[in-house]
């Protein structure tokens, strides 16, 4: 018998280290009578330029309990972006309108655009009941037709997507989505997908609500026989390029670059994220479908102004001079904390505490699938990786870069998580330069006349590590110390600081020697297992061709070794298992294999972050999870943030 889920949500085991006591936003029920609205919208309705509020809201809109108090309308919230590829900075603020969402504590999935759902006992079928009467930002009804279109016509279109996103495929087969009635839609998977609700609450779960059929269908050949001519007229080379530029995708800049595309978000694009832009402005959605406990339509804040800074220093200056209302992205670097603390009164702000969900502050991904056979052989040598790991003086690095606020760590769940794996987390973290040198000697990497080591083919051991300084400046500092440590054992390395777009391009092309990124999976190992096996086509940077093989069910990429295939199979089994204890036992097998293979090298346990909140900005939790799966601050529901006089 199917299990019906209402507003109590789907709970899961999680350890958030200090989040206890933080009140969660909740869904208080439904209201049928329209309450207040923003004065500007009321005037437009009075002038006949907008339907009355009662006609713009669902008959029973979703009710959100404000974090502190019912807010007041007005104001422009100022937040910073960094450069031309910081689109996820916008997503994290406004783009969280999926069928379901996380609660504030990151412990339960709650209703959102789906007011309730049923899950079959074998976790292969998910039936969602939509809030009736929700409208897109242009006033067009949002129905089951939009969801069927988004998945069946867009996401499963092989010309748009080379493979179905992992969240929407099980056992190598994509989900099937069918309309039951205008407000009921059923998702059917080829095998159990016990994690689907949790995945649906993450940013990558937004596809079902991303593409309005009445707008985006004009950019598909199925609905528009003249699409190629339209593409040529628009100055692009193909209909797929036109679709992307007009309808975007979850994680690309063009999602925020088209002012004409309807959305379900609290704010809509007014000044787009386009080349040369110095800011992105979003203004309130007059058809937004949520209200507060007094029936007042959300959002409270009129607009969001994302100023684009070209460097972190400019962003910091804006923060301490009071020109930013809420910010943690890009400034959450330990070296900045003393400055931010000292200038709290001057900038008229308070500090925001971020609880890390990540496992690793800096994970080094050697490209085991490198295009150069000699480089591939070197990086695939486990002894080589182990030697480099113990050749890192982690305590010195922690003391200098992270002010002593961490501990040596490799990968896997955080120590507070019930699935913590000691070997995976701690092996090869004790600094021993002599032992590292001896291991390299034994593996055949002898020193040359200049003191640097040579590969067995006679070429110098040299490689670069890609890092994005604008996104993670601390990783640059950490790598400079690693470079010095490795020079002591005869290994030459370049810290390759590059722009974010190039970082992704190099990864997509498998053109990198190595790369760094904070290691995920500390508190959400099921949602982001990219370090445990080759799972994520952009994130598992030690073997991207293997990830393509996995996500395409062997149609693309490169077939991985047996240990990888075993982990892939185990993970598919784990995410098909509803019982948490059984799921944990399966995941432990994955961690044991990953520990034995030792494919990546970690530096230290992820450090807690911070940010700032202007003192006149209220209804903002001052402690939040810090996670891509909980894309802070979005799940805190900025639509209920409010300014006080």
C-alpha positions as CSV (number, residue, x, y, z in Angstrom):
1,X,0.0,0.0,0.0
2,X,1.3,3.5,-0.9
3,X,2.4,5.7,2.0
4,X,0.8,9.2,2.0
5,X,3.1,12.0,3.1
6,X,1.7,15.3,4.3
7,X,3.3,18.4,5.8
8,X,5.1,16.3,8.5
9,X,7.7,15.6,5.7
10,X,10.2,12.8,5.3
11,X,12.7,12.5,8.1
12,X,16.2,11.2,7.8
13,X,19.1,10.8,10.2
14,X,21.4,13.8,10.2
15,X,24.0,15.3,12.6
16,X,24.2,19.0,12.2
17,X,26.5,19.8,15.1
18,X,24.9,22.7,16.9
19,X,21.8,23.2,14.8
20,X,19.6,22.0,17.6
21,X,17.5,24.8,19.0
22,X,17.2,26.6,15.7
23,X,13.5,27.0,15.0
24,X,12.5,25.6,11.6
25,X,10.2,27.4,9.2
26,X,7.0,25.4,8.9
27,X,4.0,25.0,6.8
28,X,1.2,26.1,9.0
29,X,-1.7,24.9,6.8
30,X,-3.7,26.7,4.2
31,X,-5.7,30.0,4.1
32,X,-8.5,30.6,1.8
33,X,-9.0,34.3,2.1
34,X,-6.6,36.7,0.5
35,X,-4.7,39.0,2.9
36,X,-2.4,41.9,2.1
37,X,-0.2,42.5,-0.8
38,X,2.7,44.8,-1.8
39,X,1.5,48.4,-2.3
40,X,2.9,48.6,-5.8
41,X,1.0,45.4,-6.8
42,X,-2.2,46.7,-5.1
43,X,-1.9,49.9,-7.2
44,X,-1.5,47.9,-10.4
45,X,-4.5,45.8,-9.5
46,X,-6.5,48.9,-8.8
47,X,-5.5,50.4,-12.2
48,X,-6.6,47.2,-13.9
49,X,-3.1,46.3,-15.0
50,X,-3.0,43.2,-12.8
51,X,-5.7,40.8,-11.6
52,X,-6.8,41.2,-8.0
53,X,-4.8,39.3,-5.4
54,X,-7.5,36.7,-4.9
55,X,-7.2,35.7,-8.6
56,X,-3.4,35.6,-8.6
57,X,-3.1,33.3,-5.6
58,X,-4.2,29.7,-5.3
59,X,-7.5,29.2,-3.5
60,X,-5.5,27.6,-0.7
61,X,-2.0,29.0,-1.0
62,X,0.9,27.6,0.9
63,X,1.3,29.2,4.3
64,X,4.8,30.0,5.6
65,X,5.4,30.8,9.2
66,X,7.9,33.7,9.4
67,X,11.0,32.9,11.3
68,X,10.6,35.8,13.8
69,X,7.5,37.8,13.0
70,X,5.1,38.8,10.2
71,X,7.1,41.2,8.0
72,X,6.4,44.4,6.2
73,X,6.6,45.1,2.5
74,X,9.4,47.0,0.8
75,X,13.1,47.4,0.3
76,X,15.9,46.2,-2.0
77,X,18.1,43.4,-0.7
78,X,21.7,43.8,-1.7
79,X,23.9,40.7,-2.2
80,X,27.2,40.2,-4.1
81,X,28.2,38.0,-7.0
82,X,31.7,37.4,-8.1
83,X,32.5,37.7,-11.8
84,X,30.7,36.3,-14.8
85,X,30.2,32.7,-13.8
86,X,28.6,33.0,-10.3
87,X,25.2,32.0,-11.4
88,X,24.8,29.6,-8.5
89,X,25.0,32.6,-6.2
90,X,21.6,33.5,-7.7
91,X,20.3,30.0,-7.5
92,X,21.1,29.7,-3.8
93,X,19.1,32.8,-3.1
94,X,15.9,32.4,-5.1
95,X,16.0,29.1,-7.1
96,X,14.6,26.6,-4.6
97,X,11.1,26.2,-5.9
98,X,10.9,22.5,-6.5
99,X,8.1,20.1,-5.7
100,X,9.5,19.6,-2.2
101,X,12.1,21.4,-0.1
102,X,14.3,20.9,2.9
103,X,13.3,22.1,6.4
104,X,15.7,24.6,8.1
105,X,17.5,21.9,10.1
106,X,18.3,19.8,7.0
107,X,16.6,16.8,8.5
108,X,13.3,16.5,6.7
109,X,11.8,16.9,3.3
110,X,8.7,19.1,3.3
111,X,5.9,19.9,0.8
112,X,6.5,22.8,-1.6
113,X,4.7,23.0,-5.0
114,X,3.5,19.5,-4.2
115,X,1.2,19.8,-1.2
116,X,1.4,16.0,-0.6
117,X,2.5,12.8,-2.2
118,X,2.4,9.0,-2.0
119,X,5.3,6.6,-2.4
120,X,4.8,3.0,-3.3
121,X,6.0,0.4,-0.9
122,X,8.8,-0.6,-3.3
123,X,9.8,3.0,-3.8
124,X,9.4,2.9,-7.6
125,X,6.4,5.2,-7.9
126,X,6.0,8.7,-6.5
127,X,2.6,10.4,-7.0
128,X,2.6,14.1,-6.4
129,X,-0.5,16.3,-5.7
130,X,0.2,19.9,-6.8
131,X,-1.2,23.0,-5.1
132,X,-4.2,23.9,-7.2
133,X,-4.2,27.3,-8.8
134,X,-0.4,28.1,-8.7
135,X,0.5,30.4,-11.6
136,X,3.8,31.1,-13.4
137,X,5.1,34.7,-13.1
138,X,3.2,35.7,-16.3
139,X,-0.1,34.5,-14.9
140,X,-0.3,31.2,-16.9
141,X,-1.5,28.2,-14.8
142,X,1.1,25.7,-13.5
143,X,-0.2,22.2,-13.9
144,X,0.8,18.6,-14.3
145,X,1.3,19.3,-18.0
146,X,4.3,21.5,-17.2
147,X,6.0,18.7,-15.2
148,X,5.4,16.0,-17.9
149,X,6.7,18.4,-20.5
150,X,9.8,19.3,-18.5
151,X,10.8,15.7,-18.0
152,X,9.4,13.8,-21.1
153,X,10.0,16.5,-23.7
154,X,13.0,18.4,-22.3
155,X,15.2,16.4,-19.9
156,X,14.7,13.1,-21.7
157,X,15.5,14.7,-25.1
158,X,18.8,13.2,-26.1
159,X,19.7,16.2,-28.2
160,X,19.4,18.5,-25.2
161,X,20.8,16.0,-22.6
162,X,23.4,13.4,-23.6
163,X,22.2,11.3,-20.7
164,X,19.3,11.6,-18.2
165,X,20.4,13.3,-15.0
166,X,21.3,10.8,-12.3
167,X,18.4,12.0,-10.0
168,X,16.0,10.9,-12.7
169,X,17.4,7.6,-13.7
170,X,17.6,4.2,-12.0
171,X,19.1,1.0,-13.3
172,X,20.2,2.7,-16.4
173,X,16.7,3.7,-17.4
174,X,15.1,7.2,-17.1
175,X,12.0,7.9,-15.1
176,X,8.6,7.9,-16.8
177,X,6.3,10.8,-15.8
178,X,2.6,10.7,-16.5
179,X,-0.3,13.0,-15.9
180,X,-3.1,11.6,-13.7
181,X,-5.2,14.8,-13.8
182,X,-4.4,18.5,-14.0
183,X,-2.9,18.6,-10.5
184,X,-1.6,15.0,-10.1
185,X,1.5,13.6,-11.7
186,X,3.1,10.2,-11.2
187,X,6.9,9.4,-11.5
188,X,7.7,5.7,-12.2
189,X,11.3,4.4,-11.9
190,X,12.6,1.1,-13.3
191,X,13.8,0.1,-9.8
192,X,13.5,1.4,-6.3
193,X,14.7,5.0,-5.8
194,X,14.4,5.4,-2.1
195,X,16.4,8.6,-2.1
196,X,14.3,10.4,-4.7
197,X,12.5,12.8,-2.3
198,X,15.8,13.9,-0.7
199,X,17.4,14.4,-4.2
200,X,14.3,16.3,-5.3
201,X,14.8,18.8,-2.4
202,X,18.3,19.6,-3.6
203,X,19.2,22.1,-6.4
204,X,19.6,19.3,-8.9
205,X,16.0,18.3,-8.2
206,X,14.5,21.3,-9.9
207,X,14.0,20.0,-13.4
208,X,10.3,19.1,-12.9
209,X,9.4,22.8,-12.2
210,X,12.0,24.5,-14.4
211,X,10.5,24.6,-17.9
212,X,7.0,26.2,-18.4
213,X,5.4,24.3,-21.3
214,X,3.5,27.3,-22.7
215,X,6.8,29.2,-23.1
216,X,9.6,26.7,-23.6
217,X,7.7,24.5,-26.1
218,X,8.3,27.1,-28.8
219,X,12.0,26.2,-28.7
220,X,11.5,22.4,-29.3
221,X,11.2,20.9,-32.8
222,X,8.3,18.7,-31.6
223,X,6.1,21.8,-31.1
224,X,7.7,24.3,-33.6
225,X,8.5,23.1,-37.1
226,X,10.2,26.4,-37.9
227,X,12.7,26.1,-34.9
228,X,15.8,25.9,-37.0
229,X,14.9,29.1,-38.9
230,X,14.1,30.8,-35.6
231,X,17.5,29.7,-34.3
232,X,19.2,31.2,-37.3
233,X,17.2,34.4,-36.9
234,X,18.3,34.6,-33.3
235,X,21.9,34.4,-34.3
236,X,22.7,30.9,-32.8
237,X,23.8,27.8,-34.6
238,X,21.2,25.3,-33.5
239,X,17.8,24.9,-31.8
240,X,19.5,23.4,-28.8
241,X,21.5,26.5,-28.3
242,X,18.4,28.6,-28.7
243,X,16.6,26.5,-26.1
244,X,19.5,26.9,-23.6
245,X,19.7,30.6,-24.1
246,X,15.9,31.1,-23.6
247,X,15.0,28.5,-21.1
248,X,18.3,27.8,-19.4
249,X,19.0,24.9,-17.1
250,X,19.6,24.4,-13.4
251,X,23.2,25.4,-13.3
252,X,24.0,27.7,-16.3
253,X,24.1,31.5,-16.4
254,X,21.4,31.8,-19.1
255,X,18.9,30.6,-16.5
256,X,19.1,34.2,-15.2
257,X,19.7,35.8,-18.6
258,X,16.2,36.0,-20.1
259,X,13.7,38.5,-18.7
260,X,10.9,36.9,-20.7
261,X,11.0,33.4,-19.3
262,X,8.2,32.7,-16.7
263,X,9.3,31.3,-13.4
264,X,7.8,30.1,-10.1
265,X,10.4,31.9,-8.0
266,X,9.6,34.7,-5.5
267,X,11.4,37.2,-7.7
268,X,11.8,37.4,-11.5
269,X,14.7,38.7,-13.6
270,X,14.5,42.5,-14.4
271,X,18.1,43.2,-15.3
272,X,19.6,39.9,-16.6
273,X,22.9,38.1,-15.9
274,X,24.5,38.8,-19.2
275,X,28.0,39.6,-20.6
276,X,29.3,42.9,-19.2
277,X,26.6,43.3,-16.6
278,X,27.6,45.0,-13.4
279,X,24.6,43.8,-11.5
280,X,21.6,41.5,-11.7
281,X,18.2,42.9,-10.5
282,X,15.2,40.7,-9.7
283,X,11.8,42.1,-8.8
284,X,8.9,40.5,-7.0
285,X,6.8,37.9,-8.8
286,X,3.2,39.2,-8.7
287,X,1.9,35.7,-8.9
288,X,4.0,34.1,-6.2
289,X,2.0,31.3,-4.6
290,X,3.0,31.6,-0.9
291,X,1.6,33.7,1.9
292,X,2.4,34.3,5.6
293,X,0.2,33.3,8.5
294,X,-1.9,36.4,8.1
295,X,-2.6,35.7,4.4
296,X,-0.1,38.3,3.1
297,X,1.4,37.4,-0.2
298,X,5.2,36.8,-0.2
299,X,7.8,38.0,-0.8
300,X,8.0,40.9,1.6
301,X,11.1,42.4,-0.1
302,X,10.5,44.3,-3.4
303,X,13.7,43.3,-5.2
304,X,17.1,41.7,-5.0
305,X,20.1,43.6,-6.3
306,X,23.1,41.3,-7.0
307,X,26.1,43.6,-7.4
308,X,28.9,42.0,-9.4
309,X,32.3,42.5,-8.0
310,X,35.5,41.6,-9.9
311,X,37.4,40.6,-6.8
312,X,36.8,39.6,-3.3
313,X,38.5,42.7,-1.9
314,X,35.8,44.9,-3.5
315,X,33.1,42.6,-2.1
316,X,34.6,42.8,1.4
317,X,34.8,46.6,1.1
318,X,31.1,46.7,0.3
319,X,30.3,44.5,3.3
320,X,32.2,46.5,5.9
321,X,30.9,49.8,4.5
322,X,27.3,48.6,4.9
323,X,26.5,48.2,1.2
324,X,25.6,44.5,1.5
325,X,22.6,43.1,3.4
326,X,23.4,39.4,3.5
327,X,26.5,37.6,2.3
328,X,28.5,34.5,3.1
329,X,29.5,33.4,-0.4
330,X,33.1,34.3,-1.3
331,X,33.8,36.1,2.0
332,X,33.6,33.0,4.2
333,X,37.4,32.7,4.5
334,X,39.0,32.5,8.0
335,X,41.4,35.2,7.2
336,X,38.4,37.6,6.7
337,X,36.8,36.8,10.0
338,X,38.8,39.2,12.2
339,X,38.1,42.0,9.8
340,X,34.4,41.3,9.7
341,X,34.2,41.0,13.4
342,X,36.0,44.3,14.0
343,X,33.8,46.2,11.6
344,X,30.4,44.9,12.8
345,X,29.4,48.3,14.2
346,X,30.7,50.2,11.3
347,X,28.9,48.0,8.8
348,X,25.8,47.7,11.0
349,X,25.7,43.9,10.6
350,X,25.7,40.8,12.7
351,X,27.5,37.5,12.0
352,X,25.9,34.5,10.4
353,X,27.3,31.0,11.5
354,X,27.5,28.3,8.8
355,X,27.6,24.6,10.0
356,X,29.7,22.7,7.4
357,X,28.1,19.7,5.8
358,X,31.3,19.0,3.8
359,X,33.8,16.5,4.8
360,X,37.0,17.9,3.4
361,X,38.2,21.5,3.2
362,X,40.5,20.8,0.2
363,X,40.3,17.5,-1.7
364,X,43.0,16.9,-4.4
365,X,41.8,15.0,-7.4
366,X,44.6,13.5,-9.5
367,X,43.3,12.8,-13.0
368,X,43.6,9.0,-13.0
369,X,42.0,9.0,-16.5
370,X,44.5,11.5,-18.0
371,X,44.8,11.7,-21.8
372,X,48.6,11.4,-21.6
373,X,49.4,7.7,-21.0
374,X,52.5,8.5,-18.9
375,X,50.6,10.9,-16.7
376,X,47.7,8.5,-16.4
377,X,50.1,5.7,-15.3
378,X,51.7,8.0,-12.7
379,X,48.4,9.3,-11.2
380,X,47.0,5.7,-11.2
381,X,49.9,4.5,-9.1
382,X,48.4,4.2,-5.6
383,X,51.9,4.2,-4.0
384,X,52.6,7.6,-5.7
385,X,49.4,9.0,-4.3
386,X,50.1,7.6,-0.8
387,X,53.6,9.0,-0.8
388,X,52.4,12.5,-1.8
389,X,49.8,12.3,1.0
390,X,52.3,11.6,3.8
391,X,54.6,14.2,2.2
392,X,52.1,17.0,3.2
393,X,52.7,18.7,6.6
394,X,49.0,19.1,7.3
395,X,49.4,20.5,10.8
396,X,51.6,23.4,9.5
397,X,49.0,24.0,6.8
398,X,46.1,24.0,9.3
399,X,48.0,26.3,11.7
400,X,48.9,28.8,8.9
401,X,45.9,28.8,6.6
402,X,43.1,27.8,8.9
403,X,44.3,29.3,12.2
404,X,44.5,25.9,13.9
405,X,40.7,25.3,13.5
406,X,40.8,21.9,11.8
407,X,42.4,18.5,11.9
408,X,44.1,16.2,9.3
409,X,41.5,14.4,7.2
410,X,41.1,12.5,4.0
411,X,37.5,11.8,3.0
412,X,34.2,10.2,4.0
413,X,31.5,11.3,6.5
414,X,32.4,13.7,9.3
415,X,33.4,12.2,12.7
416,X,29.9,13.1,14.1
417,X,28.1,11.1,11.4
418,X,26.9,7.5,12.3
419,X,28.6,6.2,9.1
420,X,32.0,7.7,9.9
421,X,34.9,5.4,8.6
422,X,38.1,5.8,10.6
423,X,40.5,4.3,8.0
424,X,39.0,6.3,5.1
425,X,39.2,9.5,7.1
426,X,42.6,9.3,8.7
427,X,45.0,7.1,6.7
428,X,48.2,8.6,5.3
429,X,47.7,11.9,7.1
430,X,50.7,11.7,9.4
431,X,53.6,13.8,7.9
432,X,56.8,11.8,7.2
433,X,58.9,13.3,4.5
434,X,61.6,10.6,4.7
435,X,59.1,7.8,4.4
436,X,57.4,9.6,1.5
437,X,60.8,9.9,-0.3
438,X,61.5,6.2,0.3
439,X,58.1,5.2,-1.1
440,X,58.7,7.3,-4.2
441,X,62.2,5.7,-4.6
442,X,60.7,2.3,-4.3
443,X,57.9,3.1,-6.9
444,X,60.6,4.1,-9.4
445,X,60.5,7.9,-9.2
446,X,64.2,8.6,-8.6
447,X,65.7,12.0,-8.1
448,X,67.5,13.7,-10.9
449,X,70.5,16.1,-10.7
450,X,68.4,19.1,-9.9
451,X,66.8,17.3,-6.9
452,X,63.5,16.7,-8.6
453,X,62.2,13.3,-9.4
454,X,61.9,11.6,-12.8
455,X,59.2,9.3,-14.0
456,X,60.2,5.8,-15.1
457,X,60.1,7.1,-18.7
458,X,62.8,9.7,-17.9
459,X,60.5,12.8,-17.9
460,X,60.4,15.1,-14.9
461,X,57.6,14.5,-12.4
462,X,55.6,17.7,-12.9
463,X,51.9,18.5,-13.0
464,X,49.5,21.4,-12.3
465,X,46.6,21.5,-10.0
466,X,43.6,23.6,-11.1
467,X,42.0,25.9,-8.5
468,X,39.5,28.8,-8.6
469,X,40.9,31.7,-6.6
470,X,37.8,33.8,-6.7
471,X,35.7,31.0,-5.2
472,X,38.1,29.4,-2.8
473,X,41.1,31.6,-2.1
474,X,42.1,29.6,1.0
475,X,42.7,26.6,-1.3
476,X,45.3,28.6,-3.2
477,X,47.1,29.3,0.0
478,X,46.8,25.7,1.0
479,X,48.2,24.5,-2.3
480,X,51.2,26.9,-2.1
481,X,52.2,25.2,1.1
482,X,51.6,21.7,-0.4
483,X,53.8,22.8,-3.3
484,X,56.6,23.6,-0.9
485,X,56.1,20.4,1.0
486,X,56.3,18.3,-2.2
487,X,59.4,20.2,-3.4
488,X,61.1,18.9,-0.2
489,X,60.5,15.3,-1.4
490,X,61.5,16.1,-5.0
491,X,58.1,16.6,-6.6
492,X,57.4,19.7,-8.7
493,X,53.9,21.1,-8.9
494,X,52.2,24.2,-10.3
495,X,49.3,25.9,-8.6
496,X,47.2,26.7,-11.6
497,X,44.8,29.5,-10.7
498,X,42.1,29.8,-13.3
499,X,38.6,31.3,-13.8
500,X,35.6,29.2,-12.9
501,X,34.3,28.7,-16.4
502,X,37.7,27.5,-17.6
503,X,37.9,25.1,-14.6
504,X,34.7,23.4,-15.7
505,X,35.7,23.4,-19.4
506,X,39.0,21.7,-18.6
507,X,37.2,19.1,-16.5
508,X,34.6,18.5,-19.2
509,X,37.4,18.0,-21.8
510,X,39.4,15.8,-19.4
511,X,42.2,18.3,-20.0
512,X,43.4,18.8,-16.4
513,X,46.3,17.1,-14.5
514,X,44.7,17.6,-11.2
515,X,42.1,19.8,-9.5
516,X,40.9,20.8,-6.0
517,X,37.4,21.3,-4.5
518,X,36.0,21.0,-1.0
519,X,35.2,17.4,-0.4
520,X,31.4,16.8,0.0
521,X,29.5,14.0,1.8
522,X,30.3,15.0,5.4
523,X,26.7,15.1,6.5
524,X,24.9,14.1,3.3
525,X,27.0,11.1,2.0
526,X,24.0,9.7,0.0
527,X,23.2,13.0,-1.7
528,X,26.8,13.8,-2.9
529,X,29.0,10.7,-3.1
530,X,31.3,12.1,-5.7
531,X,34.4,11.3,-3.7
532,X,33.4,7.8,-2.9
533,X,33.2,6.7,-6.5
534,X,33.0,8.3,-10.0
535,X,29.5,9.6,-9.6
536,X,29.3,13.2,-10.7
537,X,30.2,14.3,-14.3
538,X,31.7,17.5,-13.0
539,X,32.5,16.7,-9.4
540,X,34.4,13.4,-9.5
541,X,37.4,15.1,-11.1
542,X,39.8,12.2,-10.6
543,X,38.0,10.2,-13.3
544,X,35.4,12.1,-15.3
545,X,35.3,9.6,-18.2
546,X,34.2,7.0,-15.6
547,X,31.4,9.2,-14.4
548,X,30.1,9.5,-18.0
549,X,30.1,5.7,-18.3
550,X,28.1,5.5,-15.1
551,X,25.6,8.2,-15.8
552,X,25.0,6.9,-19.4
553,X,24.8,3.3,-18.4
554,X,27.9,2.5,-20.4
555,X,26.9,4.4,-23.6
556,X,29.6,7.1,-23.1
557,X,32.9,7.7,-21.4
558,X,35.3,5.0,-20.4
559,X,34.6,1.7,-18.7
560,X,36.0,1.9,-15.1
561,X,37.9,-0.8,-13.2
562,X,36.0,-3.4,-11.2
563,X,36.4,-1.7,-7.8
564,X,34.6,1.3,-9.3
565,X,31.9,-0.8,-10.9
566,X,31.3,-2.6,-7.6
567,X,30.9,0.7,-5.8
568,X,28.5,1.9,-8.5
569,X,26.4,-1.2,-8.1
570,X,26.5,-0.9,-4.3
571,X,25.4,2.7,-4.4
572,X,22.5,1.9,-6.7
573,X,21.5,-0.8,-4.2
574,X,21.9,1.7,-1.3
575,X,19.7,4.3,-2.9
576,X,17.1,1.6,-3.6
577,X,17.0,0.7,0.1
578,X,14.5,2.5,2.3
579,X,15.7,1.0,5.6
580,X,18.4,3.3,6.9
581,X,20.3,0.7,8.8
582,X,20.6,-1.6,5.7
583,X,21.5,1.5,3.6
584,X,24.3,2.3,6.1
585,X,25.7,-1.2,5.9
586,X,25.9,-1.0,2.1
587,X,27.5,2.5,2.3
588,X,30.1,1.1,4.7
589,X,31.2,-1.3,2.0
590,X,31.6,1.6,-0.4
591,X,33.7,3.5,2.2
592,X,35.9,0.4,2.8
593,X,36.6,0.0,-0.9
594,X,37.3,3.7,-1.4
595,X,39.7,3.6,1.6
596,X,41.5,0.7,0.0
597,X,41.7,2.3,-3.4
598,X,42.8,5.7,-2.1
599,X,42.0,7.7,-5.2
600,X,41.9,11.2,-3.8
601,X,44.1,13.1,-1.3
602,X,42.5,15.3,1.4
603,X,44.1,17.9,3.5
604,X,41.9,18.7,6.5
605,X,38.4,18.5,7.9
606,X,36.1,21.2,6.5
607,X,36.1,24.3,8.6
608,X,32.8,26.0,9.7
609,X,32.0,29.1,7.7
610,X,30.4,32.5,8.4
611,X,28.7,35.5,6.8
612,X,27.0,38.7,7.6
613,X,23.4,39.9,8.0
614,X,22.6,43.6,8.2
615,X,21.0,44.4,11.5
616,X,17.8,45.8,9.9
617,X,17.2,42.5,7.9
618,X,15.1,40.2,10.0
619,X,13.5,36.7,9.8
620,X,17.0,35.4,8.9
621,X,18.3,32.4,10.9
622,X,21.7,33.2,12.3
623,X,22.9,29.6,12.1
624,X,22.4,27.6,8.8
625,X,23.7,24.4,7.2
626,X,26.4,25.2,4.6
627,X,25.8,22.8,1.8
628,X,25.2,22.5,-1.9
629,X,22.4,20.0,-1.1
630,X,20.9,22.6,1.3
631,X,21.7,25.6,-0.9
632,X,22.0,28.2,1.7
633,X,20.4,30.6,2.2
634,X,17.5,29.4,-0.1
635,X,15.9,26.8,2.2
636,X,15.7,29.5,4.9
637,X,13.1,31.0,2.5
638,X,14.3,34.5,1.7
639,X,10.8,35.4,0.6
640,X,10.0,35.8,4.3
641,X,13.0,38.0,5.0
642,X,12.0,41.5,5.9
643,X,13.5,44.9,6.6
644,X,12.7,46.9,9.7
645,X,12.8,50.6,9.8
